[in-house]
Amino acid sequence: MLSIFLLTFSNCYINPVQGNKSSPDPGVVYDGHNYYAVTTGGWDGHTFPIWQSKDLFTWSHQGFVFMNHPSWGKDSFWAP
């Protein structure tokens, strides 16, 4: 017997780390007080956004790893 289950978004929790900014593939570390996530991507010419959270639900943008795209990086960056 084959069973099919449909998942609707009304039954899911979606935790957007970055809101409307593109920041996939987060790598997260905990320093004993805060969680920090660095993500692939960036915007406005910056690369690898840095996010901070105390609870893994509420995130604030803290800056970027690279304020200008490094010349040695060409066009390809991947998850940290």
ROTOR-673825 format. One line per field, with one value per residue: residue number from 0; residue in three letters; chain; x, y, z of N, C-alpha, C, CB in turn. Coordinates in pm, 1 decimal, padded with zeros to 6 digits. Glycine has a CB too. Example, Ala and Ser with C-alpha at 12.3 -4.5 7.8 and 13.67 -1.06 7.14 Angstrom:
2
seq [0,1]
type [Ala,Ser]
mol [A,A]
n.east [01319.0,01285.0]
n.north [-00569.0,-00225.0]
n.up [00780.0,00708.0]
ca.east [01230.0,01367.0]
ca.north [-00450.0,-00106.0]
ca.up [00780.0,00714.0]
c.east [01320.0,01290.0]
c.north [-00330.0,00003.0]
c.up [00780.0,00787.0]
cb.east [01130.8,01408.4]
cb.north [-00447.3,-00059.8]
cb.up [00904.6,00572.5]
***
This chain:
80
seq [0,1,2,3,4,5,6,7,8,9,10,11,12,13,14,15,16,17,18,19,20,21,22,23,24,25,26,27,28,29,30,31,32,33,34,35,36,37,38,39,40,41,42,43,44,45,46,47,48,49,50,51,52,53,54,55,56,57,58,59,60,61,62,63,64,65,66,67,68,69,70,71,72,73,74,75,76,77,78,79]
type [Met,Leu,Ser,Ile,Phe,Leu,Leu,Thr,Phe,Ser,Asn,Cys,Tyr,Ile,Asn,Pro,Val,Gln,Gly,Asn,Lys,Ser,Ser,Pro,Asp,Pro,Gly,Val,Val,Tyr,Asp,Gly,His,Asn,Tyr,Tyr,Ala,Val,Thr,Thr,Gly,Gly,Trp,Asp,Gly,His,Thr,Phe,Pro,Ile,Trp,Gln,Ser,Lys,Asp,Leu,Phe,Thr,Trp,Ser,His,Gln,Gly,Phe,Val,Phe,Met,Asn,His,Pro,Ser,Trp,Gly,Lys,Asp,Ser,Phe,Trp,Ala,Pro]
mol [A,A,A,A,A,A,A,A,A,A,A,A,A,A,A,A,A,A,A,A,A,A,A,A,A,A,A,A,A,A,A,A,A,A,A,A,A,A,A,A,A,A,A,A,A,A,A,A,A,A,A,A,A,A,A,A,A,A,A,A,A,A,A,A,A,A,A,A,A,A,A,A,A,A,A,A,A,A,A,A]
n.east [00084.4,00061.4,00130.8,00063.1,00183.2,00108.1,00270.2,00209.9,00281.5,00164.9,00186.4,00448.4,00751.0,00933.6,01250.2,01389.2,01707.1,01833.8,01631.7,01523.6,01757.4,02002.2,02156.4,02277.2,02367.7,02461.5,02729.2,02765.3,02875.4,02924.8,02997.9,02977.9,02815.7,02687.0,02555.4,02710.9,02681.5,02813.9,02763.7,02727.1,02754.2,02636.5,02593.1,02569.2,02835.2,02981.3,03107.3,03031.2,02829.2,02799.4,02625.6,02453.7,02322.5,02134.9,01962.8,01918.8,01697.8,01636.9,01810.8,02082.9,02241.9,02589.4,02804.0,03050.7,03267.0,03444.5,03474.1,03511.9,03508.3,03750.6,04034.4,04164.9,03967.4,03817.4,03512.4,03385.8,03264.0,03212.2,03026.4,03130.1]
n.north [-00117.2,00216.4,00518.2,00862.3,01162.8,01496.1,01798.4,02102.6,02453.2,02589.3,02427.1,02434.1,02559.3,02833.7,02962.0,03238.4,03330.6,03553.7,03726.8,03908.9,03889.0,03720.6,03447.2,03168.5,02833.7,02827.6,02832.2,02757.7,02867.9,02848.3,03058.4,03031.5,03226.4,03350.2,03266.8,03244.2,03291.8,03237.9,03295.6,03174.8,03381.4,03718.6,04075.8,04396.8,04408.1,04299.6,04012.9,03696.5,03723.9,03797.6,03676.4,03713.7,03557.4,03493.8,03291.1,03123.2,03181.5,03452.5,03673.1,03897.1,04112.7,04139.8,04222.1,04171.5,03913.9,03977.1,04298.8,04394.3,04224.6,03979.3,03980.7,03742.2,03555.4,03520.4,03454.4,03269.4,03160.3,02954.8,02773.0,02857.7]
n.up [00000.0,-00085.0,00061.6,00069.4,00180.5,00238.4,00286.5,00427.8,00424.0,00631.3,00847.8,00922.7,01069.4,00978.5,00975.6,00901.4,00870.4,00758.0,00673.3,00403.0,00258.7,00061.9,00192.3,00201.6,00322.9,00608.1,00842.9,01176.1,01495.5,01852.7,02120.9,02392.3,02487.9,02274.2,01949.4,01634.8,01292.9,00975.1,00640.2,00301.7,00013.5,-00025.3,-00048.5,-00205.7,-00293.2,-00087.5,00094.2,00243.1,00483.1,00835.1,01113.9,01428.5,01724.1,02023.2,02072.1,01854.3,01702.6,01671.7,01480.5,01420.2,01192.0,01170.6,01020.4,00761.3,00636.0,00428.5,00317.0,00064.6,-00242.9,-00262.6,-00478.1,-00528.0,-00507.3,-00731.3,-00897.2,-00746.7,-00448.3,-00164.5,00086.8,00418.0]
ca.east [00000.0,00136.4,00071.3,00116.1,00163.6,00130.0,00316.0,00172.8,00362.5,00096.9,00225.8,00594.0,00817.4,01040.0,01338.0,01474.3,01821.6,01871.2,01520.0,01512.9,01890.8,02047.3,02267.8,02262.3,02475.0,02525.5,02816.0,02733.2,02958.0,02875.5,03113.3,02942.2,02715.1,02617.1,02577.3,02752.9,02668.2,02871.0,02691.0,02771.8,02684.2,02657.5,02521.8,02636.0,02977.9,03042.3,03103.6,03017.9,02766.6,02812.8,02502.0,02466.8,02197.4,02143.9,01865.2,01906.6,01573.4,01645.3,01945.5,02115.3,02355.4,02703.6,02905.5,03091.4,03405.0,03515.6,03396.6,03526.7,03532.9,03894.6,04074.3,04206.3,03851.3,03747.6,03368.6,03328.7,03278.9,03124.8,02998.4,03249.0]
ca.north [00000.0,00339.7,00631.7,00991.3,01266.2,01630.8,01891.5,02240.3,02550.6,02633.8,02336.5,02438.8,02678.1,02878.7,03052.0,03310.0,03393.4,03680.8,03804.9,03908.1,03886.0,03585.9,03401.1,03023.8,02747.6,02882.2,02760.1,02819.8,02837.5,02901.9,03101.1,03024.2,03329.0,03382.2,03188.6,03323.6,03221.5,03299.5,03231.9,03196.7,03489.8,03856.1,04175.6,04527.3,04390.3,04237.7,03867.2,03619.8,03795.7,03743.5,03693.0,03682.1,03523.0,03434.3,03183.0,03055.3,03221.9,03594.7,03697.5,04033.3,04119.9,04199.8,04268.0,04078.8,03866.9,04060.5,04416.5,04400.6,04092.2,03961.6,03952.8,03602.3,03469.0,03516.9,03471.8,03153.7,03138.0,02847.5,02779.0,02861.5]
ca.up [00000.0,-00099.1,00132.4,00027.2,00281.4,00188.3,00387.6,00394.1,00494.5,00752.0,00955.7,00935.5,01120.6,00888.6,01048.6,00805.7,00936.4,00697.9,00622.0,00256.7,00198.1,00025.3,00275.6,00219.4,00374.5,00728.8,00935.1,01304.0,01611.4,01979.3,02200.8,02533.1,02513.3,02149.3,01828.2,01519.6,01165.3,00855.1,00531.0,00164.5,-00054.3,00016.4,-00127.6,-00212.5,-00314.4,00029.8,00085.6,00366.9,00594.1,00969.9,01190.2,01570.8,01791.3,02156.3,02085.3,01724.1,01637.3,01640.0,01430.0,01378.9,01101.3,01239.2,00926.3,00656.5,00642.6,00331.1,00277.2,-00080.6,-00298.6,-00283.2,-00616.3,-00538.5,-00497.8,-00860.0,-00880.5,-00679.2,-00305.7,-00119.4,00230.0,00503.2]
c.east [00089.2,00061.9,00139.8,00082.1,00195.0,00167.3,00277.7,00256.9,00294.9,00133.9,00375.5,00639.1,00930.6,01120.2,01430.5,01587.0,01841.0,01755.5,01515.4,01648.6,01931.1,02170.1,02255.1,02381.5,02539.1,02615.5,02802.6,02830.0,02896.3,02995.0,03087.1,02835.5,02627.9,02648.6,02617.4,02741.1,02736.7,02812.0,02753.8,02695.2,02722.2,02577.2,02600.0,02787.5,03051.3,03023.5,03104.6,02960.4,02786.1,02686.3,02526.1,02329.1,02225.6,02058.7,01844.9,01776.0,01578.5,01789.7,01963.5,02242.0,02468.2,02810.4,02934.1,03234.3,03491.2,03427.0,03404.9,03562.1,03682.3,03928.4,04113.6,04087.8,03778.0,03598.5,03305.7,03365.8,03180.1,03108.9,03127.1,03263.5]
c.north [00123.8,00451.1,00758.9,01093.5,01401.0,01721.0,02031.2,02335.8,02602.0,02546.3,02342.4,02567.4,02712.2,02984.1,03123.6,03384.2,03535.1,03763.8,03796.1,03910.2,03742.2,03548.6,03251.8,02960.0,02797.7,02782.1,02830.4,02773.5,02904.0,02937.3,03094.3,03124.7,03354.8,03279.4,03285.4,03236.9,03304.3,03222.7,03262.9,03315.0,03624.6,03949.2,04306.3,04515.4,04327.8,04087.0,03804.6,03703.6,03721.9,03778.2,03651.8,03654.8,03468.6,03309.0,03098.2,03087.6,03366.7,03626.3,03844.7,04029.4,04197.1,04255.2,04161.7,04032.7,03951.8,04178.2,04439.1,04261.1,04075.7,03925.2,03806.9,03507.1,03448.6,03536.3,03361.2,03149.4,03031.3,02859.6,02778.2,02732.2]
c.up [00000.0,-00027.3,00086.5,00135.4,00218.6,00304.3,00343.4,00477.1,00621.1,00872.1,00984.9,01003.0,01025.1,00962.9,00950.4,00876.7,00885.3,00647.2,00471.4,00186.4,00169.9,00107.7,00302.2,00290.3,00503.2,00799.4,01068.9,01412.0,01734.2,02065.8,02351.2,02571.5,02391.0,02042.4,01717.9,01395.3,01057.3,00738.6,00396.1,00107.2,00000.4,-00071.3,-00119.8,-00227.4,-00198.0,00022.1,00224.7,00481.4,00726.3,01047.7,01334.8,01630.9,01930.4,02166.2,01958.5,01651.2,01590.6,01603.2,01396.5,01293.7,01168.7,01146.1,00822.7,00680.6,00550.4,00292.0,00126.8,-00129.4,-00326.6,-00427.8,-00634.4,-00538.5,-00628.5,-00835.3,-00797.5,-00531.6,-00266.1,00030.6,00312.4,00583.4]
cb.east [-00096.1,00158.7,00083.4,00058.2,00252.5,00004.9,00469.1,00020.9,00394.3,-00054.4,00186.3,00660.0,00870.3,00982.3,01419.9,01390.7,01949.5,01963.5,01530.2,01431.3,01995.1,02079.2,02272.7,02242.6,02581.0,02420.4,02966.5,02589.0,03105.1,02781.9,03152.4,03063.7,02782.0,02655.1,02449.5,02898.9,02517.9,03030.7,02545.8,02751.2,02535.9,02805.8,02374.2,02603.7,03039.1,02981.3,03222.2,03153.0,02617.4,02940.6,02386.5,02536.9,02117.6,02101.5,01734.4,01917.0,01455.8,01596.7,01973.6,02133.9,02315.3,02765.4,03033.8,03078.5,03414.8,03556.0,03446.0,03635.7,03449.9,03947.7,04190.3,04299.8,03758.1,03774.4,03301.6,03374.0,03257.3,03180.8,02909.5,03242.7]
cb.north [-00000.4,00374.8,00614.9,01034.4,01240.8,01684.3,01879.5,02265.5,02665.6,02632.8,02194.5,02426.0,02656.4,02935.4,02974.8,03408.6,03310.9,03656.6,03950.7,04026.5,03954.2,03577.4,03479.1,02957.6,02732.9,02930.3,02756.1,02787.7,02885.1,02800.4,03242.3,03045.3,03457.8,03522.6,03106.1,03377.2,03196.1,03296.1,03276.1,03069.0,03471.1,03892.7,04194.4,04608.0,04519.9,04294.2,03815.3,03563.5,03815.6,03799.4,03609.7,03797.7,03420.4,03534.8,03241.0,02905.4,03202.4,03683.1,03610.7,04127.0,04186.5,04099.3,04306.1,04144.1,03716.8,03977.8,04541.1,04505.4,04070.2,03854.0,04043.2,03567.1,03523.3,03382.6,03478.2,03026.6,03268.5,02707.9,02662.0,02982.0]
cb.up [00121.8,-00248.1,00286.9,-00112.4,00407.1,00115.0,00410.9,00418.3,00403.4,00730.6,00920.7,00798.3,01266.5,00753.2,01154.9,00723.2,00914.1,00587.5,00666.3,00211.1,00290.0,-00126.7,00408.9,00085.1,00270.8,00825.1,00885.3,01344.6,01589.8,02052.0,02163.0,02617.8,02556.9,02100.2,01788.4,01537.1,01129.6,00854.3,00531.6,00077.0,-00043.4,00011.7,-00076.9,-00088.4,-00345.1,00161.0,00003.3,00407.5,00566.9,01041.5,01128.1,01646.5,01708.8,02262.7,02125.8,01743.5,01731.5,01759.9,01306.6,01502.9,00966.9,01329.1,00999.4,00517.7,00604.3,00205.1,00351.7,-00123.4,-00427.9,-00189.6,-00657.4,-00424.8,-00398.5,-00935.4,-01015.0,-00747.0,-00224.1,-00158.8,00271.2,00598.2]
***
